[in-house]
């Protein structure tokens, strides 16, 4: 009985749309060529599933993701920032351990130690960013500053190879951690500020969904890139 109810819930429909895109990231370009129907079909099914879910949301009286939330320009920008932020975070956190273990031949334990610059810098700047936003009452400058650091960090990450010294990859991690930390506490207030009180709960849930959606692409894209280049 519980399983039947679970399979009928809209949340499961969201997840079933994610699954094909993850599969596309896992075997696209490695186990199957990009032109193969086995690669194209899961991606197409995932996108169709997303469209069907949005269409379904317009037909029910209490949708889990009301489309009216996306008609507000400020909230729409907040949702996009939440999606992009989480995607970029996972690009960094997903690839760094692979670099340490596959390129520098570090152990799994040392790889975890090597990623400490990201963890050590991210949290203090998350706290500081939240404090600055509370004091100034403005979120746009923090979003602009945080997202300005992302392309710098990712561009510098492209130079990583076997000969790069420790100070370089640790320093670039710090730049990436600044971007992660500054943006992290700002996206939710950006979404909720223009919404009426009645939409705060569903707006928060939709924000969490957009972050999760960004996580899916943050894992699928590096997987596809690594598999294609291996």
C-alpha positions as CSV (number, residue, x, y, z in Angstrom):
1,X,0.0,0.0,0.0
2,X,2.8,2.4,1.0
3,X,4.7,1.5,-2.2
4,X,1.7,2.2,-4.3
5,X,1.3,5.7,-2.8
6,X,5.0,6.4,-3.3
7,X,4.9,5.5,-6.9
8,X,2.0,7.9,-7.5
9,X,3.6,10.9,-5.8
10,X,4.9,13.8,-7.9
11,X,8.3,13.6,-6.1
12,X,9.0,10.2,-7.6
13,X,8.2,11.6,-11.1
14,X,10.9,14.2,-10.6
15,X,13.4,11.5,-9.7
16,X,12.5,9.3,-12.6
17,X,13.3,12.1,-14.9
18,X,16.8,12.4,-13.3
19,X,17.7,8.8,-13.7
20,X,18.0,8.8,-17.6
21,X,20.2,11.9,-17.4
22,X,22.5,10.2,-14.9
23,X,22.7,7.1,-17.1
24,X,23.5,9.4,-20.1
25,X,26.4,10.9,-18.1
26,X,27.7,7.4,-17.0
27,X,27.9,5.7,-20.4
28,X,27.8,8.5,-23.0
29,X,31.1,8.4,-25.0
30,X,32.6,5.5,-23.1
31,X,30.4,2.3,-23.2
32,X,28.3,3.7,-26.0
33,X,29.1,6.4,-28.6
34,X,27.3,9.7,-28.4
35,X,25.5,9.0,-31.7
36,X,24.1,5.7,-30.3
37,X,20.4,5.5,-29.6
38,X,21.3,4.0,-26.2
39,X,22.9,7.3,-25.3
40,X,20.4,9.6,-26.9
41,X,17.2,7.9,-25.8
42,X,17.8,8.2,-22.0
43,X,18.5,12.0,-22.4
44,X,15.4,12.5,-24.5
45,X,13.3,10.5,-22.0
46,X,14.6,12.5,-19.1
47,X,13.8,15.8,-20.9
48,X,10.3,14.5,-21.8
49,X,9.8,13.4,-18.2
50,X,10.6,16.9,-17.0
51,X,8.2,18.5,-19.5
52,X,5.4,16.1,-18.5
53,X,6.0,16.8,-14.9
54,X,5.7,20.6,-15.5
55,X,2.5,20.0,-17.5
56,X,1.2,17.8,-14.7
57,X,1.9,20.6,-12.2
58,X,-0.4,22.9,-14.0
59,X,-3.3,20.6,-13.8
60,X,-3.5,19.9,-10.0
61,X,-4.9,22.2,-7.4
62,X,-1.9,22.0,-5.0
63,X,1.3,21.5,-7.1
64,X,4.6,20.7,-5.5
65,X,6.3,23.2,-7.8
66,X,3.9,26.0,-8.7
67,X,4.9,27.6,-11.9
68,X,3.7,31.0,-10.6
69,X,6.9,31.1,-8.6
70,X,8.9,31.4,-11.8
71,X,6.9,34.4,-13.1
72,X,8.6,36.6,-10.6
73,X,11.8,37.9,-12.0
74,X,13.7,38.1,-8.7
75,X,12.6,34.6,-7.6
76,X,13.4,33.2,-11.0
77,X,16.9,34.6,-10.7
78,X,17.2,33.1,-7.3
79,X,16.2,29.7,-8.6
80,X,18.6,29.9,-11.4
81,X,21.4,30.9,-9.1
82,X,20.6,28.0,-6.8
83,X,20.7,25.6,-9.7
84,X,23.9,27.0,-11.1
85,X,25.6,27.2,-7.8
86,X,25.0,23.6,-6.8
87,X,26.0,22.4,-10.3
88,X,29.4,24.3,-10.1
89,X,30.0,23.1,-6.5
90,X,29.7,19.5,-7.6
91,X,31.9,20.2,-10.6
92,X,34.6,21.2,-8.2
93,X,34.0,18.7,-5.4
94,X,33.5,15.8,-7.9
95,X,36.6,16.3,-10.0
96,X,39.2,17.3,-7.3
97,X,39.3,13.8,-5.6
98,X,39.6,12.2,-9.1
99,X,42.6,14.5,-9.9
100,X,44.3,13.8,-6.6
101,X,43.9,10.0,-6.9
102,X,44.2,9.5,-10.7
103,X,46.8,12.1,-11.6
104,X,48.8,12.7,-8.4
105,X,48.4,9.1,-7.3
106,X,47.4,10.0,-3.8
107,X,45.6,7.6,-1.6
108,X,41.9,8.0,-0.8
109,X,42.8,9.3,2.7
110,X,45.4,11.8,1.4
111,X,42.9,12.9,-1.3
112,X,40.5,13.8,1.5
113,X,43.2,15.8,3.3
114,X,44.1,17.6,0.1
115,X,40.6,18.9,-0.3
116,X,40.7,20.5,3.2
117,X,41.4,24.0,1.7
118,X,37.9,24.0,0.2
119,X,36.2,22.9,3.4
120,X,38.2,25.2,5.7
121,X,37.6,28.3,3.7
122,X,34.0,27.7,2.5
123,X,32.3,27.6,5.9
124,X,33.8,30.9,7.4
125,X,32.8,32.8,4.2
126,X,29.4,31.3,4.2
127,X,28.9,32.7,7.8
128,X,30.4,36.0,6.8
129,X,28.3,36.3,3.7
130,X,25.1,35.6,5.7
131,X,26.1,38.3,8.2
132,X,26.9,40.9,5.5
133,X,23.5,40.2,3.9
134,X,21.7,40.6,7.2
135,X,23.5,43.8,8.0
136,X,23.2,45.5,4.5
137,X,19.8,43.9,3.5
138,X,21.1,43.4,0.0
139,X,21.8,40.1,-1.8
140,X,22.7,41.2,-5.4
141,X,26.3,42.4,-4.7
142,X,27.1,39.1,-2.9
143,X,25.7,37.1,-5.8
144,X,27.8,39.1,-8.3
145,X,31.0,38.8,-6.3
146,X,30.5,35.1,-5.6
147,X,29.7,34.2,-9.2
148,X,32.7,36.3,-10.4
149,X,35.0,33.9,-8.5
150,X,33.6,30.8,-10.1
151,X,35.0,31.3,-13.7
152,X,38.3,32.4,-12.3
153,X,38.6,29.2,-10.2
154,X,37.4,26.8,-12.9
155,X,39.7,28.4,-15.4
156,X,42.7,28.0,-13.1
157,X,41.6,24.4,-12.4
158,X,42.1,23.6,-16.1
159,X,45.9,24.0,-15.7
160,X,46.1,21.1,-13.1
161,X,48.5,18.4,-14.2
162,X,51.2,16.1,-12.6
163,X,53.7,19.0,-12.3
164,X,51.6,21.6,-10.6
165,X,52.9,22.4,-7.1
166,X,50.9,22.0,-4.0
167,X,50.6,25.7,-3.4
168,X,48.8,26.1,-6.8
169,X,46.1,23.6,-6.3
170,X,45.6,24.7,-2.7
171,X,45.4,28.3,-3.7
172,X,42.9,27.6,-6.5
173,X,40.8,25.7,-4.1
174,X,40.6,28.7,-1.9
175,X,39.3,30.8,-4.8
176,X,36.7,28.2,-5.5
177,X,35.8,28.0,-1.8
178,X,35.3,31.8,-1.8
179,X,32.8,31.5,-4.6
180,X,30.9,28.6,-2.9
181,X,30.8,30.2,0.5
182,X,29.7,33.7,-0.6
183,X,26.8,32.5,-2.7
184,X,25.6,29.6,-0.5
185,X,23.5,31.6,2.0
186,X,22.2,34.2,-0.5
187,X,20.1,32.2,-3.0
188,X,17.2,31.3,-0.7
189,X,16.6,34.9,0.5
190,X,16.7,36.0,-3.1
191,X,13.9,33.6,-3.9
192,X,11.7,34.3,-0.9
193,X,12.0,38.1,-0.6
194,X,9.4,39.0,-3.3
195,X,7.0,36.1,-2.4
196,X,3.9,36.4,-0.3
197,X,3.9,34.7,3.1
198,X,1.6,32.0,1.7
199,X,4.3,30.9,-0.8
200,X,7.2,30.8,1.6
201,X,7.0,27.1,2.3
202,X,6.5,26.0,-1.3
203,X,9.1,28.5,-2.4
204,X,11.6,27.0,-0.1
205,X,10.8,23.5,-1.3
206,X,11.2,24.6,-4.9
207,X,14.5,26.2,-4.1
208,X,15.7,22.8,-2.6
209,X,14.5,21.0,-5.7
210,X,16.5,23.4,-8.0
211,X,19.6,22.8,-5.9
212,X,19.0,19.0,-6.2
213,X,18.5,19.5,-9.9
214,X,21.8,21.3,-10.2
215,X,23.5,18.4,-8.3
216,X,22.3,16.0,-11.0
217,X,24.0,18.0,-13.7
218,X,27.0,18.7,-11.5
219,X,27.6,14.9,-11.4
220,X,26.5,14.0,-14.9
221,X,28.6,16.5,-16.8
222,X,31.9,15.6,-15.2
223,X,31.1,11.9,-15.6
224,X,30.5,12.4,-19.3
225,X,33.7,14.4,-19.7
226,X,35.9,12.0,-17.8
227,X,34.4,9.0,-19.5
228,X,34.9,10.5,-23.0
229,X,38.5,11.5,-22.3
230,X,39.5,8.2,-20.7
